[in-house]
C-alpha cells in the first residue's frame, strides 16, 4: 500500500474496515442465534427433534379367551392377515410424473392380486400416506400373491407392500350361546352380552412403544413394553357347561320349531351354589357373522324378556301361606266347584273341584284354591313373600340388558281381585332367570342365591384376578317350608298331575306347569289365542342337582305348559343328569305332615325319609366321583341312546366317538364315569332292537 496513492490506500482501508465490521456483525448474530438455540431455547428445540426422529405406537393386547366351566373355549381371538402398503416408501425419490406412473402400475397389480378396484388404491398412493390398509382378512392365496409382488428378487417389486396380522374374534361353536356371549365389532370393542359386560377385562390395557425412525422413516424399536400384561387381556371362565348348554339349546329349538313358537328360553341352575349351567335362547345367531342376523335373535331373552308366569307362581304363594302360618300342609280348601266371583270378576278353574289339599291344588293347578290362599295372606304379606323370592328386582347377573320384572307397588293398596290374580301369576312380570333362581331357592332349603355366571377372571400370567363364591341374598322361606313345598310339587309330575310329561325315569321331579294368557297391549285385555307355556322345577326332588326353567312364547300348535314345555324339561334333565354322571337311586316319598313338624324341623325331615340325622351337604346320593383335572372330562352314560344323540353327546364334551353297528347303544368303552383327556376316543357299539 506504500506505493499506492494515499487517497486510494485510504479508501481501501475504509472498505476493509467496513467488511470486517460486517463480518463481525454476522459472526455476532450467528453466536447470538447459537446461544439462543442451544441455551435459551435448547429444551424446546431438543423436544422438537425428538418428536421428529422418534415415534410412538400403541400396542393393542390380544383379547382374552372365554371358557366354559371345563376349560373349553367359547370365544377366542385369532390372528388374520391384512394387506397394507407404505406409499412413502413406494414413491421414495420419485417426482410427480414418475409417481403417477408408479402408482398406476402398483394399483393395477395389487388390485389384480386382491380382486379389488384399482382406482381408490391409486388415489391413496398419490396421497403419500404411510399406512394404507388395502384389504382385511385376506385368503392364503392372496397372502402368497402379496409376498410375490413385494419380493425384492422379483423383476419389479412393489416397495412398502406387506401383510400384517389383525386380531379377529372367533366363536368355535358357532351359534352355541350366541346371545349370551355377544359379539365383538371390527374395532375390537365388545358390543353385546359377555363381550360387552367384560370388555375392559377381556381387551386388556393398551401400551405405548417408543422407537426411532431411520433415514427412510421406518421404525426401529429401542424400548420394550412397560408391562408384560399388555400382550393379552384377561381370560374369563364361566360357570356355563358347554354340554348342558348344547342340550338346552338343541331341545329348545326342537320344541320351538315343533310347536311353531315365536321365541323361547331355558335356564339351568345348580341350586346349591347359584351357578348357571346353561342360558339358552331361541332364536339365536352366529356371532362369527353377526351382521347378517336379526336384532331380535341377538336379544338374551332369558334375562331381557318379561312375561306373566301364570301357574308357576302358585308354588310361591303356597310357600308364603305355609311360612305365614295361614295354611296347614294338610288343610283342605273348598275350590267352589270351578267358579268363584271376586268383586266384579269371576275366577275359573280348568275343571271343577270341591275340597282340595295344597298338594292337590298344585297337582291340578287350581286358580281358586291358590287365590283363597293369597286372600288369606293379604296383599302385604303376599307382596313381601314374592319380593323375598327375588321378583320385582334384578337378579344381579353380570350381563347387560337385564330387566327387574314387574311387581305392582304397594304404594297403592291392591284390591281383592289384584291380590287373587297375583296369587296365580297374573298381573306380574318375571324373567326366566328370576323364575329359575326362585325355584332354586325352594330346592336348596329356602335360600335365595345370587346367580353366578363368571366363576373367575384370570390374567395373562395365570394369576386369579377375582373369583366368585356362592352368596345368599336372603332367606326366602324356612327350610322346612321349602322342603314341604318341594314334596308337594312332586305331585305335579306324578299320577294325575298337570306335569306328568316332565317326569324323568328313575328320579322324582318337583315342578310346576303354567299356561299363561298374554295381554294385548292395545286393549289391555287378555287374548284368547296367545299364550306363554312354561315349566319350572328341579331334579332329583330329594337332593336337587339341577333347577330348570323352560319358557316357550306363543306356541301355535299347542298351548298347555304340561304338553309343550314339560317334555323339554324332561329331555334336558335326563340328558344332563346322565352327562353329570348322576344315576337313579331308590326314592322314598315323604309324609307332608311330618315335614311340617314344629318341634324339630330337621329331625322331621330325616324321620320322614327313614334316615338318621345328617348334614345335607355332607352325604351325596351317589358315590363320590374323583375330581377332574385340567382338560379332563368324565365319560357320560350313553346306554340306550340312538346313534345321533350318542354322537352329539360325545362331541359336546370334547370326546371323539368311534361308532360300530346300528340301533341303540349296547355298550361303550371306556365305561360311564371314566376320566379321559379331551380329544380322546370313546368306542360306541350299537345293536338293533330285538
KACOR-V759700 format. One record per residue. N is the residue number from 1. RES is the residue in three letters. PSI is psi as a letter, one per 20 degrees, with the letter a starting at -180 (none if undefined). OMEGA is omega in radians with two decimals (999 if undefined). NEAR is the number of other C-alpha atoms within 8 Angstrom. Layout:
BEGIN
N,RES,PSI,OMEGA,NEAR
N,RES,PSI,OMEGA,NEAR
END
This chain:
BEGIN
1,UNK,i,-3.12,4
2,UNK,h,-3.10,4
3,UNK,i,-3.11,4
4,UNK,r,3.06,7
5,UNK,p,-3.09,7
6,UNK,h,-3.13,6
7,UNK,h,3.12,6
8,UNK,g,3.14,8
9,UNK,h,3.11,10
10,UNK,h,3.13,8
11,UNK,h,3.10,8
12,UNK,g,3.12,8
13,UNK,h,3.12,8
14,UNK,g,-3.12,8
15,UNK,g,3.10,8
16,UNK,h,3.11,8
17,UNK,g,3.11,8
18,UNK,g,-3.14,8
19,UNK,g,3.12,8
20,UNK,h,3.12,8
21,UNK,g,3.13,8
22,UNK,g,3.11,8
23,UNK,h,3.11,8
24,UNK,g,3.10,8
25,UNK,g,3.12,8
26,UNK,g,3.12,8
27,UNK,h,3.10,8
28,UNK,g,3.12,8
29,UNK,g,3.12,8
30,UNK,g,-3.14,8
31,UNK,g,3.14,8
32,UNK,g,3.13,8
33,UNK,g,3.12,8
34,UNK,g,3.10,9
35,UNK,g,-3.13,9
36,UNK,g,-3.09,10
37,UNK,g,-2.99,10
38,UNK,h,-3.06,9
39,UNK,f,-3.06,8
40,UNK,g,-3.11,8
41,UNK,k,-3.05,9
42,UNK,g,-3.09,10
43,UNK,g,-3.13,7
44,UNK,g,-3.14,7
45,UNK,h,3.10,10
46,UNK,h,3.10,8
47,UNK,h,3.12,8
48,UNK,g,3.12,8
49,UNK,h,3.13,8
50,UNK,h,3.12,8
51,UNK,h,-3.10,8
52,UNK,h,-3.06,7
53,UNK,i,3.14,9
54,UNK,r,-3.11,10
55,UNK,q,3.11,11
56,UNK,p,3.08,8
57,UNK,p,3.05,7
58,UNK,p,3.12,8
59,UNK,o,3.12,10
60,UNK,p,-3.10,9
61,UNK,q,3.05,12
62,UNK,p,-3.10,11
63,UNK,p,-3.12,13
64,UNK,r,-3.10,15
65,UNK,q,3.04,13
66,UNK,p,-3.12,12
67,UNK,q,2.97,14
68,UNK,a,-3.03,14
69,UNK,h,-3.12,12
70,UNK,j,3.11,10
71,UNK,j,3.09,9
72,UNK,p,-3.11,8
73,UNK,p,3.08,10
74,UNK,h,3.11,11
75,UNK,p,-3.10,12
76,UNK,r,3.05,13
77,UNK,p,3.12,12
78,UNK,q,-3.12,8
79,UNK,p,3.11,8
80,UNK,q,-3.07,10
81,UNK,q,2.99,13
82,UNK,q,3.05,14
83,UNK,p,-3.10,15
84,UNK,r,-3.09,13
85,UNK,p,3.01,12
86,UNK,o,-3.08,14
87,UNK,h,3.11,15
88,UNK,g,3.10,10
89,UNK,h,-3.13,10
90,UNK,g,-3.05,9
91,UNK,j,-3.11,11
92,UNK,p,3.10,6
93,UNK,j,3.13,4
94,UNK,p,3.07,8
95,UNK,a,-3.04,6
96,UNK,g,-3.12,6
97,UNK,g,-3.14,7
98,UNK,h,-3.12,8
99,UNK,h,3.14,11
100,UNK,h,3.13,9
101,UNK,g,-3.14,8
102,UNK,g,-3.11,9
103,UNK,g,-3.12,12
104,UNK,g,-3.12,9
105,UNK,g,-3.12,8
106,UNK,g,-3.12,10
107,UNK,g,-3.14,12
108,UNK,g,-3.11,9
109,UNK,h,3.13,8
110,UNK,g,-3.13,11
111,UNK,h,3.12,12
112,UNK,h,-3.12,8
113,UNK,h,-3.05,9
114,UNK,i,3.14,9
115,UNK,l,3.11,6
116,UNK,r,-3.10,6
117,UNK,p,-3.09,7
118,UNK,h,-3.02,10
119,UNK,g,3.10,7
120,UNK,h,3.13,7
121,UNK,g,-3.13,11
122,UNK,g,3.14,12
123,UNK,g,-3.12,8
124,UNK,h,3.08,10
125,UNK,g,-3.11,11
126,UNK,i,3.04,10
127,UNK,i,3.08,7
128,UNK,l,3.10,10
129,UNK,q,3.13,10
130,UNK,h,-3.05,9
131,UNK,o,3.08,8
132,UNK,o,3.06,11
133,UNK,o,-3.06,9
134,UNK,g,-3.13,9
135,UNK,p,3.14,9
136,UNK,q,3.03,8
137,UNK,l,-3.12,7
138,UNK,q,-3.11,12
139,UNK,r,3.13,7
140,UNK,h,3.11,6
141,UNK,h,3.12,6
142,UNK,h,3.07,10
143,UNK,g,3.12,12
144,UNK,g,-3.14,8
145,UNK,g,3.13,9
146,UNK,g,3.13,14
147,UNK,h,3.10,9
148,UNK,h,3.14,8
149,UNK,h,-3.09,12
150,UNK,j,-3.11,13
151,UNK,p,-3.13,9
152,UNK,h,-3.12,7
153,UNK,i,3.13,5
154,UNK,r,-3.09,9
155,UNK,g,-3.11,5
156,UNK,m,-3.11,6
157,UNK,q,3.07,10
158,UNK,o,-3.12,10
159,UNK,q,3.10,8
160,UNK,i,3.13,11
161,UNK,p,-3.10,12
162,UNK,r,3.02,10
163,UNK,q,3.08,10
164,UNK,q,3.14,8
165,UNK,q,3.08,8
166,UNK,p,-3.12,8
167,UNK,p,3.08,10
168,UNK,p,3.13,10
169,UNK,p,-3.10,11
170,UNK,p,-3.14,9
171,UNK,n,-2.98,10
172,UNK,h,-3.11,8
173,UNK,j,3.09,6
174,UNK,d,-3.02,9
175,UNK,i,-3.06,9
176,UNK,o,3.11,9
177,UNK,k,-3.08,11
178,UNK,g,3.14,14
179,UNK,h,3.10,14
180,UNK,g,-3.08,10
181,UNK,h,-3.04,11
182,UNK,b,-3.13,15
183,UNK,r,-3.13,15
184,UNK,p,3.14,12
185,UNK,r,-3.13,8
186,UNK,h,3.12,6
187,UNK,j,3.06,5
188,UNK,j,-3.12,8
189,UNK,p,3.05,10
190,UNK,p,-3.01,12
191,UNK,i,-3.13,10
192,UNK,r,3.04,13
193,UNK,b,-3.14,14
194,UNK,h,3.14,13
195,UNK,h,3.09,14
196,UNK,g,-3.08,13
197,UNK,h,-3.10,11
198,UNK,k,-3.07,8
199,UNK,g,-3.10,11
200,UNK,g,-3.14,7
201,UNK,g,-3.06,10
202,UNK,g,-3.06,14
203,UNK,i,3.07,15
204,UNK,a,-3.08,15
205,UNK,p,-3.13,10
206,UNK,p,3.14,9
207,UNK,q,3.05,11
208,UNK,p,3.10,9
209,UNK,p,3.11,12
210,UNK,q,3.11,12
211,UNK,r,3.11,12
212,UNK,q,3.06,11
213,UNK,p,3.05,12
214,UNK,a,-3.08,9
215,UNK,h,-3.12,5
216,UNK,j,-3.13,6
217,UNK,j,-3.14,6
218,UNK,q,-3.04,7
219,UNK,p,3.04,9
220,UNK,o,-3.09,8
221,UNK,p,3.09,9
222,UNK,j,3.08,7
223,UNK,q,3.13,7
224,UNK,a,3.10,7
225,UNK,q,3.10,9
226,UNK,h,-3.11,5
227,UNK,p,3.11,6
228,UNK,i,3.13,6
229,UNK,i,-3.12,11
230,UNK,i,-3.05,14
231,UNK,i,-3.13,9
232,UNK,q,3.05,12
233,UNK,a,-3.14,17
234,UNK,q,3.01,15
235,UNK,q,-3.12,14
236,UNK,p,3.13,14
237,UNK,o,-3.09,14
238,UNK,r,3.00,12
239,UNK,i,3.13,13
240,UNK,p,3.03,14
241,UNK,o,-3.06,11
242,UNK,g,-3.13,12
243,UNK,g,3.14,11
244,UNK,h,3.08,13
245,UNK,g,3.11,15
246,UNK,g,3.13,10
247,UNK,g,-3.12,11
248,UNK,g,-3.13,13
249,UNK,g,-3.13,13
250,UNK,g,-3.11,8
251,UNK,h,3.11,11
252,UNK,g,3.14,15
253,UNK,g,-3.14,10
254,UNK,g,-3.14,8
255,UNK,g,-3.13,11
256,UNK,g,3.13,15
257,UNK,h,-3.13,8
258,UNK,g,-3.08,7
259,UNK,j,3.09,11
260,UNK,l,3.11,9
261,UNK,q,3.11,13
262,UNK,g,-3.09,9
263,UNK,r,3.11,11
264,UNK,r,3.11,15
265,UNK,q,3.08,15
266,UNK,p,3.05,17
267,UNK,p,3.08,16
268,UNK,p,-3.06,13
269,UNK,q,2.98,15
270,UNK,o,-2.92,13
271,UNK,h,-3.04,15
272,UNK,i,-3.13,8
273,UNK,h,-3.05,10
274,UNK,j,-3.14,14
275,UNK,p,-3.14,13
276,UNK,o,-3.12,14
277,UNK,h,3.12,13
278,UNK,q,3.08,14
279,UNK,n,-2.99,15
280,UNK,q,3.12,14
281,UNK,q,3.01,16
282,UNK,p,0.02,12
283,UNK,r,3.13,9
284,UNK,a,-3.13,11
285,UNK,r,3.13,11
286,UNK,o,-3.12,11
287,UNK,h,3.08,11
288,UNK,h,-3.09,9
289,UNK,l,-3.01,7
290,UNK,h,-3.07,9
291,UNK,h,-3.13,4
292,UNK,i,-3.06,5
293,UNK,q,3.05,10
294,UNK,q,3.14,6
295,UNK,g,-3.13,6
296,UNK,h,3.14,6
297,UNK,i,-3.13,11
298,UNK,i,-3.11,12
299,UNK,p,3.09,8
300,UNK,n,-3.00,12
301,UNK,h,-3.10,9
302,UNK,h,3.14,14
303,UNK,i,-3.04,13
304,UNK,h,-3.10,11
305,UNK,p,3.07,10
306,UNK,q,-3.09,12
307,UNK,q,3.05,9
308,UNK,p,-3.01,14
309,UNK,h,-3.12,15
310,UNK,c,-2.95,13
311,UNK,i,3.09,15
312,UNK,h,3.12,15
313,UNK,i,-3.09,11
314,UNK,h,-3.13,14
315,UNK,h,3.13,12
316,UNK,h,3.04,11
317,UNK,g,3.09,15
318,UNK,g,3.13,12
319,UNK,g,3.14,12
320,UNK,g,3.14,13
321,UNK,g,3.10,13
322,UNK,g,-3.14,12
323,UNK,h,3.12,10
324,UNK,i,3.10,9
325,UNK,k,2.99,7
326,UNK,i,-3.10,10
327,UNK,p,3.02,9
328,UNK,q,-3.07,7
329,UNK,h,3.14,12
330,UNK,j,-3.12,9
331,UNK,p,-3.14,8
332,UNK,q,3.13,8
333,UNK,p,3.12,11
334,UNK,p,-3.04,10
335,UNK,k,2.91,14
336,UNK,k,3.12,10
337,UNK,k,2.98,9
338,UNK,j,-3.11,13
339,UNK,p,-3.13,12
340,UNK,p,3.14,9
341,UNK,p,3.04,8
342,UNK,p,-3.02,9
343,UNK,c,3.14,6
344,UNK,j,-3.12,5
345,UNK,q,3.11,7
346,UNK,p,3.10,8
347,UNK,p,-3.09,10
348,UNK,q,2.90,9
349,UNK,q,-3.14,10
350,UNK,h,3.07,6
351,UNK,q,-3.07,6
352,UNK,q,3.11,10
353,UNK,q,3.08,10
354,UNK,d,-3.12,10
355,UNK,p,-3.14,8
356,UNK,q,3.00,13
357,UNK,r,3.10,11
358,UNK,h,3.10,14
359,UNK,g,3.12,12
360,UNK,h,3.12,10
361,UNK,g,3.10,12
362,UNK,h,-3.09,15
363,UNK,g,-3.12,13
364,UNK,i,3.09,10
365,UNK,l,-3.13,10
366,UNK,o,3.07,11
367,UNK,g,-3.06,11
368,UNK,g,3.13,14
369,UNK,g,-3.14,13
370,UNK,h,3.11,15
371,UNK,g,3.11,13
372,UNK,h,3.06,10
373,UNK,g,-3.14,14
374,UNK,g,3.12,16
375,UNK,h,3.10,11
376,UNK,h,3.09,7
377,UNK,g,-3.03,13
378,UNK,q,-3.04,9
379,UNK,h,-3.11,11
380,UNK,g,-3.13,8
381,UNK,h,3.13,10
382,UNK,g,3.11,14
383,UNK,g,-3.13,9
384,UNK,h,3.12,8
385,UNK,g,3.11,12
386,UNK,h,3.11,11
387,UNK,h,3.11,10
388,UNK,h,3.08,11
389,UNK,j,3.02,12
390,UNK,j,-3.13,13
391,UNK,q,-3.12,14
392,UNK,j,3.11,12
393,UNK,q,3.13,9
394,UNK,q,3.12,12
395,UNK,h,-3.11,10
396,UNK,j,3.10,6
397,UNK,q,-3.04,10
398,UNK,m,3.11,8
399,UNK,q,3.11,8
400,UNK,q,3.02,9
401,UNK,j,-3.12,7
402,UNK,p,3.05,9
403,UNK,q,-3.14,11
404,UNK,j,-3.10,11
405,UNK,a,-3.11,13
406,UNK,p,3.01,10
407,UNK,o,-3.01,9
408,UNK,p,-3.12,6
409,UNK,q,3.09,5
410,UNK,j,3.10,8
411,UNK,h,3.01,4
412,UNK,p,-3.11,5
413,UNK,p,3.10,6
414,UNK,p,2.98,9
415,UNK,r,-3.04,6
416,UNK,g,-3.08,9
417,UNK,h,3.08,10
418,UNK,g,3.10,9
419,UNK,g,-3.13,15
420,UNK,g,-3.12,13
421,UNK,h,3.09,11
422,UNK,h,-3.13,11
423,UNK,h,3.12,15
424,UNK,k,2.87,15
425,UNK,j,3.04,14
426,UNK,q,-3.11,11
427,UNK,j,3.14,10
428,UNK,q,3.07,13
429,UNK,p,3.14,12
430,UNK,r,2.99,15
431,UNK,r,3.12,15
432,UNK,h,-3.13,16
433,UNK,g,3.09,11
434,UNK,g,-3.13,13
435,UNK,g,3.14,11
436,UNK,g,-3.14,15
437,UNK,h,3.08,17
438,UNK,g,3.10,11
439,UNK,h,3.07,12
440,UNK,h,3.10,16
441,UNK,g,3.07,16
442,UNK,h,-3.10,13
443,UNK,h,-3.03,17
444,UNK,j,3.09,11
445,UNK,j,3.03,12
446,UNK,j,-3.11,14
447,UNK,p,3.07,13
448,UNK,o,-3.08,16
449,UNK,q,2.95,13
450,UNK,p,3.10,13
451,UNK,p,3.11,11
452,UNK,p,3.10,14
453,UNK,h,3.13,11
454,UNK,o,-3.09,11
455,UNK,g,3.12,13
456,UNK,q,3.06,12
457,UNK,p,-3.04,13
458,UNK,p,3.13,14
459,UNK,a,-3.02,12
460,UNK,i,3.11,10
461,UNK,i,-3.13,6
462,UNK,i,3.13,6
463,UNK,p,-3.13,7
464,UNK,o,3.11,9
465,UNK,g,3.04,8
466,UNK,q,-3.09,7
467,UNK,p,-3.11,8
468,UNK,q,3.05,8
469,UNK,q,3.14,7
470,UNK,p,-3.12,10
471,UNK,p,3.14,7
472,UNK,p,3.10,9
473,UNK,g,3.13,8
474,UNK,r,3.01,8
475,UNK,o,-3.11,10
476,UNK,g,3.10,11
477,UNK,r,3.08,12
478,UNK,q,-3.11,10
479,UNK,h,-3.12,8
480,UNK,h,3.12,12
481,UNK,g,3.14,13
482,UNK,g,-3.11,16
483,UNK,h,3.11,12
484,UNK,g,3.13,12
485,UNK,h,3.11,12
486,UNK,g,3.13,13
487,UNK,h,3.07,13
488,UNK,h,-3.10,13
489,UNK,h,3.12,16
490,UNK,h,-3.14,13
491,UNK,h,3.13,14
492,UNK,h,-3.06,19
493,UNK,j,-3.13,19
494,UNK,r,3.05,10
495,UNK,d,-3.08,7
496,UNK,j,-3.12,9
497,UNK,r,-3.11,11
498,UNK,i,-3.10,12
499,UNK,k,-3.10,17
500,UNK,h,-3.12,13
501,UNK,i,3.13,10
502,UNK,i,-3.09,13
503,UNK,p,-3.13,12
504,UNK,p,-3.12,10
505,UNK,p,3.10,4
506,UNK,i,-3.12,7
507,UNK,q,2.99,12
508,UNK,p,-3.05,12
509,UNK,p,3.03,15
510,UNK,p,-3.09,17
511,UNK,a,3.14,14
512,UNK,p,3.07,16
513,UNK,r,3.04,17
514,UNK,p,3.03,15
515,UNK,n,-2.99,13
516,UNK,p,3.03,12
517,UNK,q,3.11,13
518,UNK,q,3.12,10
519,UNK,q,3.08,8
520,UNK,o,-3.11,9
521,UNK,h,-3.09,6
522,UNK,g,-3.07,4
523,UNK,i,-3.08,5
524,UNK,j,-3.14,7
525,UNK,r,3.12,7
526,UNK,p,3.13,8
527,UNK,r,3.12,9
528,UNK,i,-3.07,5
529,UNK,j,3.13,5
530,UNK,p,-3.05,9
531,UNK,q,2.94,12
532,UNK,o,-3.12,19
533,UNK,p,-3.08,18
534,UNK,r,2.99,18
535,UNK,p,3.12,18
536,UNK,q,3.13,16
537,UNK,a,3.13,12
538,UNK,q,-3.05,16
539,UNK,q,-0.23,15
540,UNK,q,-3.06,12
541,UNK,h,-3.07,14
542,UNK,g,-3.14,6
543,UNK,n,-2.96,9
544,UNK,p,3.03,12
545,UNK,h,-3.09,10
546,UNK,p,2.92,12
547,UNK,p,-2.99,17
548,UNK,p,3.03,14
549,UNK,p,3.11,16
550,UNK,p,-3.13,16
551,UNK,p,3.06,13
552,UNK,p,-3.05,16
553,UNK,o,3.07,11
554,UNK,l,3.01,12
555,UNK,p,-3.02,17
556,UNK,h,-3.01,8
557,UNK,i,3.06,6
558,UNK,r,-3.07,8
559,UNK,h,-3.06,13
560,UNK,p,3.13,10
561,UNK,h,3.12,15
562,UNK,h,-3.14,16
563,UNK,h,-3.02,11
564,UNK,g,-3.01,16
565,UNK,h,-3.09,17
566,UNK,g,3.10,17
567,UNK,h,3.09,11
568,UNK,g,3.07,13
569,UNK,g,-3.08,14
570,UNK,g,-3.08,12
571,UNK,h,3.10,9
572,UNK,g,-3.12,12
573,UNK,g,-3.09,12
574,UNK,g,-3.11,9
575,UNK,h,-3.12,9
576,UNK,g,3.10,11
577,UNK,g,3.09,10
578,UNK,g,3.13,12
579,UNK,h,-3.14,13
580,UNK,i,3.13,8
581,UNK,j,3.12,11
582,UNK,p,-3.11,8
583,UNK,q,-3.13,7
584,UNK,q,3.05,6
585,UNK,r,3.07,8
586,UNK,p,-3.10,5
587,UNK,q,-3.13,6
588,UNK,o,3.10,5
589,UNK,q,3.14,6
590,UNK,q,3.06,10
591,UNK,p,-3.09,7
592,UNK,h,-3.11,11
593,UNK,h,3.13,8
594,UNK,h,-3.13,11
595,UNK,h,-3.07,14
596,UNK,j,3.13,12
597,UNK,p,-3.12,9
598,UNK,i,-3.07,5
599,UNK,g,-3.13,4
600,UNK,n,-3.04,7
601,UNK,g,-3.11,11
602,UNK,g,3.13,8
603,UNK,h,-3.12,8
604,UNK,h,-3.14,12
605,UNK,g,-3.09,12
606,UNK,h,3.07,12
607,UNK,g,3.12,10
608,UNK,h,3.11,11
609,UNK,i,-3.07,9
610,UNK,k,-3.08,6
611,UNK,r,3.01,7
612,UNK,q,3.13,6
613,UNK,p,3.10,7
614,UNK,r,3.14,7
615,UNK,p,-3.05,6
616,UNK,h,-3.04,5
617,UNK,i,-3.02,5
618,UNK,h,-3.07,6
619,UNK,o,3.12,7
620,UNK,r,3.10,8
621,UNK,h,-3.10,6
622,UNK,r,-3.13,7
623,UNK,q,-3.12,5
624,UNK,p,-3.14,5
625,UNK,q,3.12,5
626,UNK,p,-3.14,4
627,UNK,q,3.14,4
628,UNK,p,3.06,8
629,UNK,r,3.11,5
630,UNK,p,3.10,6
631,UNK,j,-3.14,8
632,UNK,q,3.09,11
633,UNK,q,3.14,12
634,UNK,p,-3.12,12
635,UNK,p,-3.14,12
636,UNK,r,3.08,11
637,UNK,o,-3.07,10
638,UNK,j,-3.02,10
639,UNK,p,3.10,9
640,UNK,i,-3.11,7
641,UNK,q,3.03,9
642,UNK,r,-3.04,9
643,UNK,g,-3.05,11
644,UNK,g,-3.12,6
645,UNK,h,-3.12,8
646,UNK,g,3.14,11
647,UNK,g,3.13,9
648,UNK,g,-3.14,8
649,UNK,h,3.13,10
650,UNK,g,3.10,12
651,UNK,h,-3.04,10
652,UNK,h,-3.12,10
653,UNK,j,3.04,10
654,UNK,j,3.10,9
655,UNK,r,-3.10,12
656,UNK,o,-3.11,10
657,UNK,p,3.00,11
658,UNK,o,-2.94,8
659,UNK,p,3.03,8
660,UNK,p,3.07,8
661,UNK,a,-3.12,7
662,UNK,r,-3.13,9
663,UNK,c,3.13,10
664,UNK,q,-3.09,13
665,UNK,p,3.14,16
666,UNK,g,3.08,10
667,UNK,r,-3.08,9
668,UNK,q,3.13,13
669,UNK,p,0.04,7
670,UNK,r,-3.13,8
671,UNK,r,3.11,9
672,UNK,p,3.14,11
673,UNK,i,3.12,10
674,UNK,q,-3.13,8
675,UNK,p,-3.14,9
676,UNK,q,2.99,9
677,UNK,q,3.09,8
678,UNK,p,-3.10,10
679,UNK,i,3.14,7
680,UNK,r,-3.08,8
681,UNK,q,3.06,8
682,UNK,p,-3.14,11
683,UNK,p,-3.13,11
684,UNK,o,-3.12,13
685,UNK,p,-3.10,12
686,UNK,q,3.11,14
687,UNK,q,3.12,10
688,UNK,q,3.13,7
689,UNK,q,-3.13,5
690,UNK,none,999,2
END
